Amino acid sequence: MKETFRKFKDSVKGIAKYASHKDLKSLINIFLEMILIVLIIAIFKFPFILIRDFGVDFVTSMGIALNGIVLGIWNVVWDLSYTLFGIYVFMRIIGKRYENIGKK
């Protein structure tokens, strides 16, 4: 994780350096690629929602009533796991994709 964060940080610096010397078309391409990456990560939200809902449905189908606190904790755990997954994947993709962009 530490290596991923370092690569991401270096990539952001490289992108900033690259962006300062490029034309508008190149900047728009980078921006559109980042939006595409975010959209792809957003698509991965659906499996997390399905697992979260399946867990609630499975427990309640067994006749176990869930109170608001347990249900809230369950939802927070899955939402937090998706958030961490999304941040990690974004950092990995940006780190790998733009690792050497400052040298181009």
Solvent accessible surface area in square Angstrom, and as a share of the most:
residue,aa,sasa,rsa
1,M,147,0.66
2,K,178,0.75
3,E,90,0.40
4,T,8,0.05
5,F,112,0.47
6,R,109,0.40
7,K,43,0.18
8,F,42,0.17
9,K,93,0.39
10,D,54,0.28
11,S,0,0.00
12,V,70,0.40
13,K,127,0.54
14,G,12,0.12
15,I,22,0.11
16,A,63,0.49
17,K,126,0.54
18,Y,37,0.14
19,A,31,0.24
20,S,79,0.51
21,H,144,0.64
22,K,80,0.34
23,D,89,0.46
24,L,128,0.64
25,K,148,0.63
26,S,26,0.17
27,L,60,0.30
28,I,81,0.41
29,N,74,0.38
30,I,18,0.09
31,F,122,0.51
32,L,99,0.49
33,E,54,0.24
34,M,46,0.21
35,I,69,0.35
36,L,103,0.51
37,I,17,0.09
38,V,78,0.45
39,L,99,0.49
40,I,76,0.39
41,I,14,0.07
42,A,47,0.36
43,I,107,0.54
44,F,89,0.37
45,K,57,0.24
46,F,126,0.52
47,P,62,0.39
48,F,37,0.16
49,I,50,0.26
50,L,122,0.61
51,I,80,0.41
52,R,48,0.18
53,D,64,0.33
54,F,136,0.57
55,G,13,0.13
56,V,32,0.19
57,D,89,0.46
58,F,108,0.45
59,V,44,0.25
60,T,64,0.37
61,S,90,0.58
62,M,117,0.52
63,G,67,0.65
64,I,93,0.47
65,A,97,0.76
66,L,49,0.24
67,N,88,0.45
68,G,59,0.57
69,I,129,0.65
70,V,72,0.41
71,L,60,0.30
72,G,31,0.30
73,I,104,0.53
74,W,84,0.30
75,N,47,0.24
76,V,94,0.54
77,V,78,0.45
78,W,54,0.19
79,D,53,0.27
80,L,99,0.49
81,S,39,0.25
82,Y,34,0.13
83,T,64,0.37
84,L,106,0.53
85,F,67,0.28
86,G,9,0.09
87,I,88,0.45
88,Y,80,0.30
89,V,30,0.17
90,F,49,0.21
91,M,17,0.07
92,R,98,0.36
93,I,61,0.31
94,I,2,0.01
95,G,1,0.01
96,K,112,0.48
97,R,122,0.45
98,Y,4,0.01
99,E,75,0.34
100,N,80,0.41
101,I,11,0.06
102,G,27,0.26
103,K,172,0.73
104,K,160,0.68
